[in-house]
Amino acid sequence: NAVNFMRRSKLVKQIMVAFD
């Protein structure tokens, strides 16, 4: 699902920022 993918990419971005 495209919406699911966008939501997941947003979550991954937040996780990457948190680990940065």
PDB file with SEQRES, HELIX, SHEET and CRYST1 records, atoms N, CA, C and O in Angstrom:
SEQRES   1 A   20  ASN ALA VAL ASN PHE MET ARG ARG SER LYS LEU VAL LYS          
SEQRES   2 A   20  GLN ILE MET VAL ALA PHE ASP                                  
HELIX    1 AA1 ALA A    2  PHE A   19  1                                  18    
CRYST1    1.000    1.000    1.000  90.00  90.00  90.00 P 1           1          
ATOM      1  N   ASN A   1       0.852  -1.208   0.000  1.00  0.00           N  
ATOM      2  CA  ASN A   1       0.000   0.000   0.000  1.00  0.00           C  
ATOM      3  C   ASN A   1       0.881   1.248   0.000  1.00  0.00           C  
ATOM      4  O   ASN A   1       1.836   1.334   0.771  1.00  0.00           O  
ATOM      5  N   ALA A   2       0.568   2.197  -0.847  1.00  0.00           N  
ATOM      6  CA  ALA A   2       1.388   3.407  -0.961  1.00  0.00           C  
ATOM      7  C   ALA A   2       1.337   4.225   0.327  1.00  0.00           C  
ATOM      8  O   ALA A   2       2.351   4.755   0.780  1.00  0.00           O  
ATOM      9  N   VAL A   3       0.134   4.319   0.911  1.00  0.00           N  
ATOM     10  CA  VAL A   3       0.010   5.101   2.149  1.00  0.00           C  
ATOM     11  C   VAL A   3       0.829   4.444   3.254  1.00  0.00           C  
ATOM     12  O   VAL A   3       1.506   5.120   4.029  1.00  0.00           O  
ATOM     13  N   ASN A   4       0.756   3.119   3.315  1.00  0.00           N  
ATOM     14  CA  ASN A   4       1.525   2.390   4.321  1.00  0.00           C  
ATOM     15  C   ASN A   4       3.014   2.636   4.128  1.00  0.00           C  
ATOM     16  O   ASN A   4       3.753   2.817   5.096  1.00  0.00           O  
ATOM     17  N   PHE A   5       3.455   2.642   2.860  1.00  0.00           N  
ATOM     18  CA  PHE A   5       4.875   2.852   2.574  1.00  0.00           C  
ATOM     19  C   PHE A   5       5.308   4.246   3.006  1.00  0.00           C  
ATOM     20  O   PHE A   5       6.382   4.416   3.584  1.00  0.00           O  
ATOM     21  N   MET A   6       4.471   5.244   2.725  1.00  0.00           N  
ATOM     22  CA  MET A   6       4.815   6.614   3.106  1.00  0.00           C  
ATOM     23  C   MET A   6       4.888   6.731   4.622  1.00  0.00           C  
ATOM     24  O   MET A   6       5.791   7.367   5.165  1.00  0.00           O  
ATOM     25  N   ARG A   7       3.933   6.111   5.292  1.00  0.00           N  
ATOM     26  CA  ARG A   7       3.918   6.163   6.760  1.00  0.00           C  
ATOM     27  C   ARG A   7       5.173   5.488   7.315  1.00  0.00           C  
ATOM     28  O   ARG A   7       5.790   5.974   8.263  1.00  0.00           O  
ATOM     29  N   ARG A   8       5.536   4.362   6.705  1.00  0.00           N  
ATOM     30  CA  ARG A   8       6.714   3.639   7.182  1.00  0.00           C  
ATOM     31  C   ARG A   8       7.975   4.453   6.926  1.00  0.00           C  
ATOM     32  O   ARG A   8       8.859   4.507   7.781  1.00  0.00           O  
ATOM     33  N   SER A   9       8.067   5.088   5.757  1.00  0.00           N  
ATOM     34  CA  SER A   9       9.257   5.879   5.442  1.00  0.00           C  
ATOM     35  C   SER A   9       9.378   7.042   6.418  1.00  0.00           C  
ATOM     36  O   SER A   9      10.481   7.421   6.810  1.00  0.00           O  
ATOM     37  N   LYS A  10       8.234   7.606   6.809  1.00  0.00           N  
ATOM     38  CA  LYS A  10       8.258   8.703   7.786  1.00  0.00           C  
ATOM     39  C   LYS A  10       8.788   8.179   9.119  1.00  0.00           C  
ATOM     40  O   LYS A  10       9.591   8.835   9.783  1.00  0.00           O  
ATOM     41  N   LEU A  11       8.326   6.990   9.500  1.00  0.00           N  
ATOM     42  CA  LEU A  11       8.763   6.402  10.761  1.00  0.00           C  
ATOM     43  C   LEU A  11      10.265   6.111  10.708  1.00  0.00           C  
ATOM     44  O   LEU A  11      10.993   6.387  11.661  1.00  0.00           O  
ATOM     45  N   VAL A  12      10.715   5.554   9.587  1.00  0.00           N  
ATOM     46  CA  VAL A  12      12.142   5.245   9.439  1.00  0.00           C  
ATOM     47  C   VAL A  12      12.963   6.525   9.526  1.00  0.00           C  
ATOM     48  O   VAL A  12      14.037   6.544  10.127  1.00  0.00           O  
ATOM     49  N   LYS A  13      12.448   7.600   8.919  1.00  0.00           N  
ATOM     50  CA  LYS A  13      13.170   8.877   8.979  1.00  0.00           C  
ATOM     51  C   LYS A  13      13.305   9.336  10.428  1.00  0.00           C  
ATOM     52  O   LYS A  13      14.375   9.781  10.845  1.00  0.00           O  
ATOM     53  N   GLN A  14      12.227   9.227  11.189  1.00  0.00           N  
ATOM     54  CA  GLN A  14      12.273   9.648  12.598  1.00  0.00           C  
ATOM     55  C   GLN A  14      13.279   8.797  13.367  1.00  0.00           C  
ATOM     56  O   GLN A  14      14.026   9.311  14.199  1.00  0.00           O  
ATOM     57  N   ILE A  15      13.298   7.489  13.085  1.00  0.00           N  
ATOM     58  CA  ILE A  15      14.230   6.603  13.782  1.00  0.00           C  
ATOM     59  C   ILE A  15      15.663   6.983  13.415  1.00  0.00           C  
ATOM     60  O   ILE A  15      16.530   7.041  14.287  1.00  0.00           O  
ATOM     61  N   MET A  16      15.916   7.241  12.136  1.00  0.00           N  
ATOM     62  CA  MET A  16      17.266   7.611  11.707  1.00  0.00           C  
ATOM     63  C   MET A  16      17.688   8.914  12.369  1.00  0.00           C  
ATOM     64  O   MET A  16      18.837   9.053  12.791  1.00  0.00           O  
ATOM     65  N   VAL A  17      16.768   9.870  12.462  1.00  0.00           N  
ATOM     66  CA  VAL A  17      17.091  11.145  13.104  1.00  0.00           C  
ATOM     67  C   VAL A  17      17.406  10.908  14.578  1.00  0.00           C  
ATOM     68  O   VAL A  17      18.311  11.528  15.135  1.00  0.00           O  
ATOM     69  N   ALA A  18      16.650  10.004  15.205  1.00  0.00           N  
ATOM     70  CA  ALA A  18      16.859   9.738  16.629  1.00  0.00           C  
ATOM     71  C   ALA A  18      18.233   9.103  16.847  1.00  0.00           C  
ATOM     72  O   ALA A  18      18.880   9.348  17.865  1.00  0.00           O  
ATOM     73  N   PHE A  19      18.677   8.284  15.884  1.00  0.00           N  
ATOM     74  CA  PHE A  19      19.969   7.613  16.027  1.00  0.00           C  
ATOM     75  C   PHE A  19      21.116   8.473  15.513  1.00  0.00           C  
ATOM     76  O   PHE A  19      22.280   8.124  15.710  1.00  0.00           O  
ATOM     77  N   ASP A  20      20.810   9.588  14.859  1.00  0.00           N  
ATOM     78  CA  ASP A  20      21.851  10.425  14.279  1.00  0.00           C  
ATOM     79  C   ASP A  20      22.661  11.102  15.377  1.00  0.00           C  
ATOM     80  O   ASP A  20      23.591  11.854  15.084  1.00  0.00           O  
TER      81      ASP A  20                                                      
END                                                                             
